[in-house]
Amino acid sequence: MKKCDEGHYEYIATFVDDVIVFSKDPMKIMAELKKVYVMKGVGKPQYYLGGDVVDVGEEWEKQGINTAFSAETYIRNCLPKLAKMCDLEQFRKASTPFDEKYHPELDESELLDSLGISKYRSLIGSANWILTLGRFDIAYTLSTLSRYAMAPRMGHMQALMRLFGYLRVHPEGRILIDNSTPPIREKADVTTGQTWTEFYPDACENLPVDMPKPVGQEAKITVYVDADHARDKVTCRSVTGIVMLIGNTPINWLSKRQKTVETSTYGSELVAARIAVDMVMEMRYKLRMLGVGVEDTSCMVGDNMAVVLNTTLPSSTLKKKHQACNYHRVREAIAAGIVEFGKIGTNDNVSDICTKPLGPTLFHNLASQYLFRKPDTLLKVIGESKEE
């Protein structure tokens, strides 16, 4: 990275032998690199590390959105090859990536042979890169089925092929680069103006002493957090789901089985909130070290009222002592002004798709908020046609 006189930073990002430049005049930098390295395919990025860099069109440009990232080309290229590997003409179509009633930990179908295990791992590898390219709607499915890569069964293979059947139907999901404020912030019920001095008198955010001077627009971090209590029927472990936004752009996500067994929904939601706070603090540090200004307080939203109240009201006391570390970690971050925690409705919580399989209606309602967004002008036309 390099500080420019015009009041911004320039960046060169590399991944092995792939290079991408962020600058007001990127070709000037590429010309300098050409003096030292053999550069191929130089130009405006259209396909980078398996992902599409998409110009979104005039309707989106009216809303200040010019670019999107998509895995569509990668999905369309790999599906026929993977289907052929699985001795299929093509994957069977599916409306969601995971069956609501299926619990892979209870599956007692026949174990796959060595060839079947290799195919299973190949599918997991391809799906993992699709997830990395932005398709967080498959995060729960992939996280769950990856646990059986050492000894997968026939039922696990069928569930994994369903994931690709879903991608066959919906390959076009994409993440729009949108720096506007997320609408969920207006919906969130946030408790503010509390005095924490009595409980955490020294609470503050530790800023990196060597961070570069921030320039440009401040980044707004918003985090959806959720947990599904005792999702695993064998171990009774819960699942954490998190979707993080910078502006109104999903930038990070998590779907992971929790490391402890929580005896209540409150406990599992509090564990998830603590993980989300850690992720927020990590991202705030990263942005600052890249010279990006960060708003004073980031926003975290969840749908469990008990956890929100216990962590945002200083007078609330903890009744479950084994949750003390998670409880105080979240409260101290709120006291320090690092995050504010707001209550939202379950049907508005995008991270719900990272915690459990959902029915088609709810799943697509949540996924459409970021992966299958429509321009406001198009939504208006659709609404008017329905009224007619």
Secondary structure, DSSP 8 states (H G I E B T S, - for coil): -EEETTTEEEEEEEETTEEEEESSSHHHHHHHHHTTS---S-SS-SEETTEEEEE--HHHHTTT--EEEE-HHHHHHHHHHHHHHTT-SS----SSSS-TT--GGG--S-B--HHHHHHHHHHHHHHHHHHHTT-GGGHHHHHHHHTTSSS-BHHHHHHHHHHHHHHHH-TT-EEE---S--THHHH-EE------TTT-TT------TT----EEEEE-EEEEEEEETT--TTT---EEEEEEEETTEEEEEEEEE-SS--SSHHHHHHHHHHHHHHHHHHHHHHHHHTTEEE-SSEEEEES-HHHHHHHH-TT---S-GGGHHHHHHHHHHHHTTSEEEEE--GGG-GGGGGTS---HHHHHHHHTTTTS---HHHHHHHHHHHH-
